Amino acid sequence: MFEGMRRHASWIVLVIAGAFILSMAIGGITTIFTKTESLGVIAGEKISFENYRTILENAFANYARQNPDGKLDDEQAKKLNNETWDQIIQEILLSREIKARRIKVTQEDILGKVKEPTEDIETMTDFQTDGEFDINLYFTALEENPDFFNYIERRIKGSLPYEKLYDNVKAEIVLTEEDVKQQYADANNKANADIIYFEANKMKVNATDSLMKIYYEANKEDFKKGPARKLKYVKLVLEASEEDKQTSKAKADSIFKVVSSGMDFAEAAKELSEGPSADKGGDLGYFAKERMVTEFSDAAFSMKNGEISQPVLTRFGWHIIKVYDRKTNEESGAEEVKASHILIKNEPSEATIANLEIVATDLFQTAKKDGLEKASETFSYEVSETDEFYEDSKYIKGIGSEEALLKFAFSKKVGKISEPLKDRSGNYFVTEISFKIGDHYQDFEAQKKSIKLKTEKQLKSEKVEALAQDFIKIHKPSDFLTAAKKLDWKIIEAADITIGGTIEGLRKNDDLKSAILAGKVGENTELISDENGAYIAVIKNRELPDLEKFETEKETLLKEAQEKEETKHLNDWWRELRNNAKIEDNRKNYYSL
């Protein structure tokens, strides 16, 4: 029984996993980057390439074992790589927390847990009598099978410290009966109301330069920024060369000859197509003309049933199309074609990829001597410049999310050239630090577009509030709804308004909800304004919380509320722990991610 629980990877699985990892590596674990001492650093703990590769090999082997018929393609490989990295981060950070909180696991703790079998153990047929879990069979196995006992003990030793940590974190949340009673009251204090919405966006305003400058000076602290940098950069795009395209075309021509000579089209698609429908024999089902790219549709809809097309070029590559049937869609009346295709992509070859690396290296070496501008002139490349970015920026405009460049930009001097950076798509960037500034206010002219939008928003808000004030002066409260309809102001019929909920058609406004819930049926709220407009609510219905019902259900409500808050707190705690951890990820220097 216990032997059946052990799943050893065969040497074939391990070899396949290792080979695939090597195929992921950039240039067989060699790159134009200067190798760092470690593949990464997590909270001060260095992760060596060798250790990471071993862990990754195990992850690939486990995947291959669990998915013997599954396809391990590039996307799945990248996903496994990222999941493995995340697991290492989690293990290191949580282990540190366990140590910091002095969490210990005693033998008594372990033996106590041994007596509480987990769900996967309870569902094993070895421990069931008449289809139900039999605890006595489980205890007998523990007593008579030392291997099984040791297996269970190892599992508990591995998981119990983390369970104790989570319990420790969740114990930080203590909800009182008053807390839960207030939550219950808030959730069950409801109202229906007709809300007159004086919408600011309906206003016409003119944000002149003088008004924008007034806004800028009045809100100058909003434009205060920390240290910033800019980069000049050359982007070397990885794309198929003419030779690569000719090779793809020749391959497509050869496949066309084979399928035209009688080879089963579906079998050929399964073996040769590089498209996502390959597993289905290239089957695309029925489709209307506008569903496909123009070149593909033009070819497919001009063909007869049973006909096979010459290779058709689209932005996806070369397609050999076979049409099987056509019909008229009963609902739309549009003609539809049933077809399959074999796709041969126009992708860069290994030689093209290697050549781009050489070009990037040459540009980098020349730029180090002459500067990026002059080097780009020599190689006939276009130089672009990023917008200002900051040390905590997640994205550099024109380049993307690149931690290595952020670190480079904020640790080097103006004029420094970065080593070529390869992004996830295989493109290369060679960059030069072109601008450096400390704490500063963003320039009015540079921010003029956003200042104009903000000034206009403020002017609209002020204008619509003035109109709403005039509306109140002119009309009787009992006539508000009728008058608002005549003046074409929006009326929102809101139901089941609660303090924690949303009102459909409106942005969040707690003041408005509070005013409605404080009123009585038939009353109007005072005028309430925010940056989106002004509001008057006519209260139509009120539903007050049944506190007697709370008393009868409070034990269940207390338990549910405590569990909900504990889960939220645990998630927030982990998010903060992860976000605050210093993590250096250099995997892209070793793997194609």
C-alpha positions as CSV (number, residue, x, y, z in Angstrom):
1,M,0.0,0.0,0.0
2,F,2.7,2.5,1.0
3,E,4.8,1.7,-2.0
4,G,1.9,2.6,-4.2
5,M,2.0,6.1,-2.6
6,R,5.6,6.7,-3.7
7,R,6.0,8.1,-7.2
8,H,9.6,7.9,-8.3
9,A,10.6,9.7,-11.5
10,S,11.9,7.4,-14.2
11,W,15.3,8.2,-15.6
12,I,13.5,9.0,-18.9
13,V,11.4,11.7,-17.2
14,L,14.5,13.2,-15.6
15,V,16.4,13.2,-18.8
16,I,13.5,14.9,-20.7
17,A,13.2,17.5,-17.9
18,G,16.9,18.2,-17.9
19,A,17.0,18.5,-21.7
20,F,14.0,20.9,-21.8
21,I,15.6,23.1,-19.2
22,L,18.8,23.2,-21.2
23,S,16.7,24.2,-24.3
24,M,15.2,27.1,-22.3
25,A,18.6,28.4,-21.4
26,I,20.0,31.3,-23.3
27,G,22.7,30.1,-25.7
28,G,23.2,26.9,-23.7
29,I,23.8,28.8,-20.4
30,T,26.0,31.4,-22.1
31,T,24.9,34.9,-22.8
32,I,26.4,38.3,-23.6
33,F,25.7,39.4,-20.1
34,T,28.4,39.4,-17.5
35,K,27.3,36.6,-15.1
36,T,26.3,37.7,-11.7
37,E,27.4,35.8,-8.7
38,S,24.0,34.3,-8.2
39,L,20.8,33.7,-10.2
40,G,18.9,35.8,-7.7
41,V,18.9,37.2,-4.2
42,I,15.8,36.8,-1.9
43,A,15.8,38.8,1.3
44,G,19.6,38.7,1.4
45,E,19.8,34.9,0.6
46,K,21.7,34.1,-2.6
47,I,20.2,31.6,-5.0
48,S,22.9,29.9,-7.1
49,F,22.3,28.8,-10.6
50,E,23.2,25.2,-9.8
51,N,20.7,24.9,-6.9
52,Y,18.0,26.6,-8.9
53,R,18.5,24.3,-11.8
54,T,18.2,21.2,-9.5
55,I,14.9,22.5,-8.1
56,L,13.6,23.4,-11.6
57,E,14.5,19.9,-12.9
58,N,12.5,18.4,-10.1
59,A,9.5,20.7,-11.0
60,F,9.7,19.6,-14.6
61,A,10.0,15.9,-13.6
62,N,7.0,16.2,-11.4
63,Y,5.0,17.9,-14.2
64,A,6.0,15.2,-16.7
65,R,5.1,12.5,-14.2
66,Q,1.7,14.0,-13.5
67,N,1.0,14.8,-17.2
68,P,2.4,11.8,-19.1
69,D,0.3,12.8,-22.2
70,G,0.6,16.5,-21.7
71,K,2.5,18.8,-24.0
72,L,5.5,20.6,-22.4
73,D,5.7,23.6,-24.7
74,D,7.6,26.9,-24.2
75,E,4.7,28.6,-22.4
76,Q,4.2,25.8,-19.9
77,A,8.0,25.8,-19.3
78,K,8.0,29.5,-18.6
79,K,5.0,29.0,-16.3
80,L,6.8,26.2,-14.4
81,N,9.9,28.4,-14.1
82,N,7.9,31.3,-12.6
83,E,6.0,29.0,-10.3
84,T,9.3,27.5,-9.0
85,W,10.8,30.9,-8.4
86,D,7.6,32.0,-6.5
87,Q,7.8,28.9,-4.4
88,I,11.4,29.6,-3.4
89,I,10.5,33.1,-2.5
90,Q,7.6,31.8,-0.4
91,E,9.7,29.2,1.4
92,I,12.5,31.7,2.2
93,L,10.2,34.4,3.5
94,L,8.0,32.1,5.5
95,S,10.9,30.3,7.0
96,R,12.4,33.6,8.2
97,E,9.0,34.5,9.7
98,I,8.8,31.1,11.5
99,K,12.3,31.8,13.0
100,A,11.5,35.5,13.8
101,R,8.3,34.5,15.6
102,R,10.1,31.6,17.4
103,I,7.7,29.0,16.3
104,K,8.6,25.5,17.4
105,V,7.2,22.1,16.6
106,T,7.4,19.5,19.4
107,Q,7.1,15.7,19.1
108,E,3.8,16.0,21.0
109,D,2.5,18.4,18.3
110,I,3.5,15.9,15.6
111,L,1.9,12.9,17.4
112,G,-1.3,15.0,17.9
113,K,-1.4,15.7,14.1
114,V,-0.8,12.1,13.2
115,K,-4.1,11.3,14.9
116,E,-5.8,13.8,12.5
117,P,-5.6,12.3,9.0
118,T,-5.8,14.7,6.1
119,E,-8.5,14.5,3.4
120,D,-6.2,12.8,0.8
121,I,-5.6,10.0,3.4
122,E,-9.3,9.7,4.2
123,T,-10.2,9.2,0.6
124,M,-7.7,6.3,0.1
125,T,-9.5,3.0,-0.4
126,D,-7.1,1.2,1.9
127,F,-8.6,3.1,4.8
128,Q,-12.3,2.7,3.9
129,T,-15.0,0.3,5.0
130,D,-18.2,0.3,2.9
131,G,-17.1,3.4,1.1
132,E,-16.5,5.4,4.4
133,F,-13.2,6.3,6.0
134,D,-12.4,3.9,8.9
135,I,-10.1,5.5,11.4
136,N,-9.2,2.1,12.9
137,L,-7.7,0.9,9.6
138,Y,-5.6,4.1,9.5
139,F,-4.4,3.5,13.1
140,T,-3.6,-0.1,12.3
141,A,-1.5,0.9,9.3
142,L,0.4,3.4,11.5
143,E,1.2,0.7,14.1
144,E,2.0,-2.1,11.6
145,N,3.8,-0.2,8.8
146,P,6.8,1.8,10.0
147,D,7.4,3.2,6.5
148,F,3.8,4.6,6.4
149,F,4.2,6.1,9.9
150,N,7.5,7.7,8.9
151,Y,5.9,9.1,5.7
152,I,3.1,10.7,7.6
153,E,5.5,12.0,10.2
154,R,7.7,13.6,7.5
155,R,4.7,15.3,5.9
156,I,3.6,16.7,9.3
157,K,7.1,18.0,10.1
158,G,7.2,19.7,6.8
159,S,3.8,21.4,7.0
160,L,3.2,22.0,10.7
161,P,5.6,24.9,11.1
162,Y,3.7,26.8,8.4
163,E,0.3,25.9,9.9
164,K,1.5,27.3,13.2
165,L,2.8,30.4,11.4
166,Y,-0.6,31.0,9.7
167,D,-2.4,30.4,13.0
168,N,-0.1,32.9,14.6
169,V,-0.8,35.5,12.0
170,K,-4.6,34.9,12.1
171,A,-4.6,35.2,15.9
172,E,-3.7,38.9,15.4
173,I,-7.3,39.4,14.5
174,V,-9.9,39.4,17.3
175,L,-13.4,40.4,16.4
176,T,-15.7,41.4,19.3
177,E,-19.5,40.8,19.3
178,E,-19.9,44.6,18.9
179,D,-17.7,44.5,15.8
180,V,-19.8,41.8,14.2
181,K,-23.1,43.4,15.3
182,Q,-22.0,46.6,13.6
183,Q,-21.1,44.7,10.4
184,Y,-24.5,43.0,10.5
185,A,-26.3,46.4,11.1
186,D,-24.4,48.0,8.2
187,A,-25.2,45.1,5.8
188,N,-28.9,45.1,6.7
189,N,-29.5,48.9,7.0
190,K,-30.9,49.5,3.5
191,A,-32.7,52.1,1.5
192,N,-34.2,52.7,-2.0
193,A,-33.9,56.2,-3.4
194,D,-34.3,58.2,-6.5
195,I,-31.1,60.2,-6.9
196,I,-30.9,63.4,-9.0
197,Y,-27.4,63.4,-10.5
198,F,-26.1,66.8,-11.6
199,E,-23.3,65.3,-13.8
200,A,-20.2,67.4,-14.0
201,N,-19.1,66.0,-17.3
202,K,-22.1,67.6,-19.0
203,M,-20.6,71.0,-18.4
204,K,-18.7,73.0,-21.0
205,V,-15.6,74.7,-19.7
206,N,-12.5,76.4,-21.0
207,A,-9.2,75.7,-19.2
208,T,-7.0,78.6,-20.2
209,D,-3.3,78.7,-19.5
210,S,-3.8,81.2,-16.6
211,L,-6.4,78.9,-15.0
212,M,-4.1,75.9,-15.4
213,K,-1.2,77.8,-13.8
214,I,-3.4,78.7,-10.9
215,Y,-4.4,75.0,-10.5
216,Y,-0.7,74.0,-10.8
217,E,0.4,76.4,-8.1
218,A,-2.5,75.5,-5.8
219,N,-1.8,71.8,-6.1
220,K,2.0,71.9,-6.5
221,E,2.6,69.3,-3.9
222,D,0.7,66.8,-6.1
223,F,3.5,67.3,-8.7
224,K,6.4,66.7,-6.4
225,K,8.5,63.7,-7.3
226,G,11.5,61.8,-6.0
227,P,14.7,61.2,-7.9
228,A,14.1,60.5,-11.6
229,R,16.1,59.2,-14.6
230,K,15.7,59.0,-18.4
231,L,17.3,56.6,-20.8
232,K,18.2,56.9,-24.4
233,Y,17.9,53.5,-26.1
234,V,18.1,51.6,-29.3
235,K,15.7,48.7,-29.6
236,L,16.9,45.8,-31.8
237,V,13.8,43.9,-32.8
238,L,14.0,40.1,-33.2
239,E,12.1,39.1,-36.4
240,A,12.5,36.5,-39.1
241,S,15.1,37.3,-41.7
242,E,14.4,37.0,-45.4
243,E,16.2,33.7,-45.4
244,D,14.0,32.5,-42.5
245,K,10.9,33.5,-44.4
246,Q,12.2,31.7,-47.5
247,T,12.8,28.6,-45.4
248,S,9.3,28.8,-44.0
249,K,7.8,29.2,-47.5
250,A,9.8,26.2,-48.8
251,K,8.6,24.1,-45.9
252,A,5.0,25.2,-46.6
253,D,5.4,24.4,-50.3
254,S,6.7,20.9,-49.4
255,I,3.7,20.3,-47.1
256,F,1.3,21.5,-49.8
257,K,2.8,19.0,-52.2
258,V,2.5,16.2,-49.7
259,V,-1.2,16.9,-48.8
260,S,-2.1,17.4,-52.4
261,S,-0.6,14.0,-53.2
262,G,-3.1,12.3,-50.9
263,M,-1.7,12.4,-47.4
264,D,-4.5,12.8,-44.8
265,F,-4.8,16.5,-44.1
266,A,-5.8,16.1,-40.5
267,E,-2.8,13.8,-39.8
268,A,-0.5,16.2,-41.6
269,A,-1.8,19.0,-39.5
270,K,-1.2,17.1,-36.3
271,E,2.4,16.2,-37.2
272,L,3.4,19.4,-39.0
273,S,1.3,22.4,-38.1
274,E,2.7,25.0,-35.7
275,G,-0.7,26.5,-34.9
276,P,-2.8,26.0,-31.8
277,S,-5.3,23.9,-33.7
278,A,-2.7,21.3,-34.6
279,D,-3.9,18.8,-31.9
280,K,-7.4,19.0,-33.5
281,G,-6.0,18.2,-37.0
282,G,-6.0,21.9,-37.9
283,D,-9.8,22.0,-37.5
284,L,-11.1,25.6,-37.3
285,G,-14.8,24.7,-37.3
286,Y,-17.3,26.9,-39.1
287,F,-16.4,30.6,-39.3
288,A,-17.8,33.8,-40.9
289,K,-15.6,35.8,-43.2
290,E,-14.9,38.7,-40.8
291,R,-13.7,36.3,-38.1
292,M,-10.4,35.6,-39.8
293,V,-7.7,37.9,-41.1
294,T,-8.4,39.2,-44.6
295,E,-5.9,37.1,-46.6
296,F,-7.0,33.9,-44.9
297,S,-10.8,34.7,-45.4
298,D,-10.3,35.7,-49.0
299,A,-8.6,32.4,-49.8
300,A,-11.0,30.2,-47.8
301,F,-14.2,31.8,-49.1
302,S,-13.0,31.5,-52.7
303,M,-12.4,27.8,-52.5
304,K,-14.6,24.8,-53.3
305,N,-15.4,22.1,-50.9
306,G,-12.6,19.6,-50.7
307,E,-10.1,22.0,-52.2
308,I,-6.6,22.6,-50.7
309,S,-5.0,26.0,-51.1
310,Q,-1.5,26.9,-52.1
311,P,0.3,28.5,-49.1
312,V,-1.4,31.7,-48.0
313,L,0.7,34.4,-46.2
314,T,-0.8,36.3,-43.2
315,R,0.9,38.0,-40.3
316,F,0.8,34.6,-38.5
317,G,2.8,32.8,-41.2
318,W,2.0,30.5,-44.1
319,H,-1.3,28.6,-44.1
320,I,-2.3,25.6,-46.2
321,I,-6.1,25.6,-46.1
322,K,-8.6,22.8,-46.8
323,V,-12.3,23.7,-47.1
324,Y,-14.8,21.0,-46.1
325,D,-18.2,22.6,-46.1
326,R,-20.1,25.9,-46.2
327,K,-23.5,26.9,-44.8
328,T,-25.6,29.9,-44.0
329,N,-25.8,30.8,-40.3
330,E,-29.5,30.6,-39.2
331,E,-29.2,33.6,-36.8
332,S,-27.1,36.1,-38.7
333,G,-27.7,34.9,-42.2
334,A,-24.0,35.2,-42.9
335,E,-22.2,32.6,-45.0
336,E,-19.8,30.4,-43.1
337,V,-17.1,28.0,-44.1
338,K,-15.8,24.9,-42.4
339,A,-12.1,24.6,-42.9
340,S,-8.8,23.3,-41.4
341,H,-5.3,24.6,-41.9
342,I,-1.7,23.8,-41.4
343,L,0.3,26.8,-40.2
344,I,4.0,27.3,-40.7
345,K,5.2,30.3,-38.8
346,N,7.7,32.9,-40.1
347,E,9.9,32.7,-37.0
348,P,13.5,33.7,-36.5
349,S,16.0,30.9,-36.8
350,E,18.7,30.1,-34.3
351,A,21.2,31.8,-36.6
352,T,19.1,34.9,-36.7
353,I,18.8,34.9,-32.9
354,A,22.5,34.5,-32.6
355,N,23.2,37.2,-35.1
356,L,21.0,39.7,-33.3
357,E,23.0,39.0,-30.1
358,I,26.3,39.8,-32.1
359,V,24.8,43.0,-33.5
360,A,23.7,44.1,-30.0
361,T,27.2,43.3,-28.6
362,D,28.8,45.3,-31.5
363,L,26.5,48.3,-30.9
364,F,27.3,48.2,-27.1
365,Q,31.0,48.1,-27.6
366,T,30.9,51.0,-30.1
367,A,28.6,53.0,-27.8
368,K,31.0,52.5,-24.9
369,K,33.7,54.3,-26.9
370,D,31.6,56.9,-28.9
371,G,28.3,57.3,-27.1
372,L,25.0,55.9,-28.1
373,E,24.0,58.7,-30.5
374,K,27.2,58.4,-32.6
375,A,27.2,54.6,-32.5
376,S,23.6,54.5,-33.7
377,E,24.5,56.8,-36.6
378,T,27.4,54.4,-37.5
379,F,25.0,51.4,-37.5
380,S,22.0,53.4,-38.9
381,Y,19.7,52.8,-35.9
382,E,17.1,55.1,-34.4
383,V,17.7,56.4,-30.9
384,S,14.6,57.0,-28.7
385,E,14.3,58.4,-25.2
386,T,12.1,57.3,-22.3
387,D,9.9,59.6,-20.2
388,E,11.0,60.3,-16.6
389,F,10.8,57.2,-14.4
390,Y,11.4,56.6,-10.8
391,E,13.1,54.0,-8.6
392,D,9.8,52.4,-7.7
393,S,8.5,52.5,-11.3
394,K,7.0,49.2,-12.5
395,Y,7.3,50.1,-16.1
396,I,9.7,52.1,-18.3
397,K,7.8,53.6,-21.3
398,G,9.2,52.3,-24.6
399,I,11.1,49.5,-22.8
400,G,8.8,47.7,-20.4
401,S,9.2,46.1,-17.0
402,E,12.9,45.6,-16.5
403,E,14.3,45.6,-13.0
404,A,17.9,45.3,-14.2
405,L,17.6,48.6,-16.1
406,L,16.0,50.3,-13.1
407,K,18.9,49.2,-10.9
408,F,21.4,50.3,-13.6
409,A,19.8,53.7,-14.1
410,F,19.8,54.6,-10.4
411,S,23.3,53.2,-9.7
412,K,25.3,54.7,-12.5
413,K,26.2,58.2,-13.8
414,V,24.8,60.1,-16.8
415,G,26.4,58.8,-20.0
416,K,26.9,55.3,-18.8
417,I,26.0,52.6,-21.4
418,S,24.2,49.4,-20.3
419,E,25.1,46.0,-21.5
420,P,22.6,44.7,-24.0
421,L,19.3,43.7,-22.3
422,K,17.3,40.9,-23.8
423,D,13.5,41.1,-23.2
424,R,11.0,38.2,-23.0
425,S,10.3,38.5,-26.8
426,G,14.0,38.2,-27.7
427,N,14.5,41.9,-28.6
428,Y,17.6,43.6,-27.4
429,F,18.0,47.1,-25.8
430,V,21.2,49.1,-25.6
431,T,20.7,52.1,-23.3
432,E,22.5,55.2,-22.1
433,I,21.6,57.2,-19.0
434,S,20.6,60.6,-20.5
435,F,19.0,62.5,-17.6
436,K,19.3,62.5,-13.8
437,I,17.5,64.6,-11.2
438,G,16.9,64.5,-7.5
439,D,13.7,65.4,-5.6
440,H,11.8,67.9,-7.8
441,Y,8.5,69.3,-9.0
442,Q,7.4,68.2,-12.4
443,D,7.6,70.9,-15.0
444,F,4.4,72.8,-15.8
445,E,4.9,72.4,-19.6
446,A,5.8,68.8,-19.3
447,Q,2.6,68.1,-17.3
448,K,0.4,70.5,-19.2
449,K,-1.8,67.8,-20.7
450,S,-2.6,66.3,-17.4
451,I,-3.0,69.7,-15.7
452,K,-5.5,70.7,-18.4
453,L,-7.6,67.6,-17.6
454,K,-7.5,68.2,-13.9
455,T,-8.3,71.9,-14.3
456,E,-11.2,71.1,-16.5
457,K,-12.5,68.5,-14.0
458,Q,-12.3,71.1,-11.2
459,L,-14.1,73.8,-13.3
460,K,-16.8,71.4,-14.3
461,S,-17.4,70.3,-10.7
462,E,-17.6,74.0,-9.6
463,K,-19.9,74.9,-12.4
464,V,-22.3,72.0,-11.9
465,E,-22.5,72.6,-8.1
466,A,-23.5,76.2,-8.7
467,L,-26.3,75.0,-11.1
468,A,-27.4,72.5,-8.5
469,Q,-27.5,75.3,-5.8
470,D,-29.6,77.4,-8.1
471,F,-31.9,74.4,-8.7
472,I,-32.6,74.1,-5.0
473,K,-33.3,77.8,-4.7
474,I,-35.8,77.8,-7.6
475,H,-37.8,74.6,-7.0
476,K,-39.7,73.2,-4.0
477,P,-38.4,70.0,-2.5
478,S,-41.6,68.2,-3.4
479,D,-41.0,69.2,-7.1
480,F,-37.4,68.2,-7.3
481,L,-37.8,64.9,-9.3
482,T,-40.3,66.4,-11.8
483,A,-38.2,69.5,-12.3
484,A,-35.0,67.5,-12.7
485,K,-36.6,65.3,-15.4
486,K,-37.8,68.4,-17.3
487,L,-34.2,69.9,-17.2
488,D,-32.8,66.5,-18.4
489,W,-30.8,65.8,-15.3
490,K,-30.1,62.1,-14.8
491,I,-32.4,60.3,-12.3
492,I,-30.9,57.1,-10.8
493,E,-33.4,54.7,-9.3
494,A,-31.2,53.0,-6.7
495,A,-32.3,49.9,-4.7
496,D,-30.8,48.2,-1.7
497,I,-28.4,50.9,-0.9
498,T,-26.0,49.9,2.0
499,I,-23.1,51.8,3.5
500,G,-20.6,49.2,2.1
501,G,-22.2,48.7,-1.3
502,T,-22.1,50.6,-4.6
503,I,-24.7,52.6,-6.4
504,E,-25.0,51.5,-10.0
505,G,-24.2,54.4,-12.3
506,L,-22.3,56.4,-9.7
507,R,-18.7,56.5,-8.5
508,K,-18.1,55.7,-4.8
509,N,-19.6,58.4,-2.5
510,D,-19.8,57.4,1.2
511,D,-21.3,60.8,2.1
512,L,-24.2,60.3,-0.2
513,K,-24.9,56.8,1.1
514,S,-24.6,58.0,4.7
515,A,-27.1,60.8,4.1
516,I,-29.6,58.4,2.5
517,L,-29.3,55.9,5.3
518,A,-29.7,58.6,7.9
519,G,-33.0,59.8,6.4
520,K,-36.7,58.7,6.5
521,V,-39.1,57.7,3.7
522,G,-40.2,60.8,1.8
523,E,-37.3,63.0,2.9
524,N,-34.8,64.5,0.6
525,T,-31.1,64.6,1.4
526,E,-29.2,67.9,1.4
527,L,-27.1,68.7,-1.7
528,I,-24.0,66.5,-1.7
529,S,-21.1,67.2,-4.0
530,D,-17.9,65.6,-5.1
531,E,-15.5,66.0,-8.1
532,N,-17.9,64.0,-10.3
533,G,-21.0,66.2,-9.7
534,A,-23.7,67.0,-7.2
535,Y,-26.6,64.8,-5.8
536,I,-29.9,65.1,-4.2
537,A,-31.6,61.8,-3.1
538,V,-35.4,61.3,-2.5
539,I,-35.8,58.4,-0.1
540,K,-38.5,56.0,-1.2
541,N,-38.0,53.0,1.1
542,R,-36.1,52.1,4.3
543,E,-35.3,48.7,5.7
544,L,-33.7,48.6,9.2
545,P,-31.6,45.8,10.6
546,D,-33.4,43.1,12.6
547,L,-31.2,43.0,15.8
548,E,-33.4,40.3,17.4
549,K,-32.5,38.1,14.4
550,F,-28.8,38.9,15.0
551,E,-29.1,37.7,18.6
552,T,-30.5,34.3,17.5
553,E,-27.8,33.9,14.8
554,K,-24.8,35.6,16.4
555,E,-22.8,32.5,17.1
556,T,-22.8,31.5,13.4
557,L,-22.2,35.1,12.4
558,L,-19.3,35.6,14.8
559,K,-17.6,32.5,13.5
560,E,-18.1,33.4,9.8
561,A,-17.0,37.0,10.3
562,Q,-13.9,35.8,12.3
563,E,-12.9,33.3,9.6
564,K,-13.4,35.9,6.8
565,E,-11.3,38.6,8.6
566,E,-8.6,36.1,9.4
567,T,-8.3,35.0,5.7
568,K,-8.2,38.7,4.6
569,H,-5.6,39.5,7.2
570,L,-3.5,36.5,6.2
571,N,-3.6,37.5,2.5
572,D,-2.8,41.1,3.4
573,W,0.0,40.0,5.6
574,W,1.6,37.9,2.9
575,R,1.2,40.6,0.3
576,E,3.0,43.1,2.5
577,L,5.7,40.6,3.4
578,R,6.3,39.9,-0.3
579,N,6.2,43.5,-1.4
580,N,8.6,44.6,1.3
581,A,11.1,41.9,0.6
582,K,14.2,42.8,-1.4
583,I,14.2,40.4,-4.3
584,E,16.7,40.4,-7.2
585,D,15.7,38.2,-10.1
586,N,18.4,37.5,-12.6
587,R,16.8,34.5,-14.2
588,K,16.4,36.2,-17.6
589,N,20.2,36.2,-17.8
590,Y,20.1,32.4,-17.8
591,Y,16.7,31.4,-19.1
592,S,14.3,32.6,-21.9
593,L,11.3,33.9,-19.9
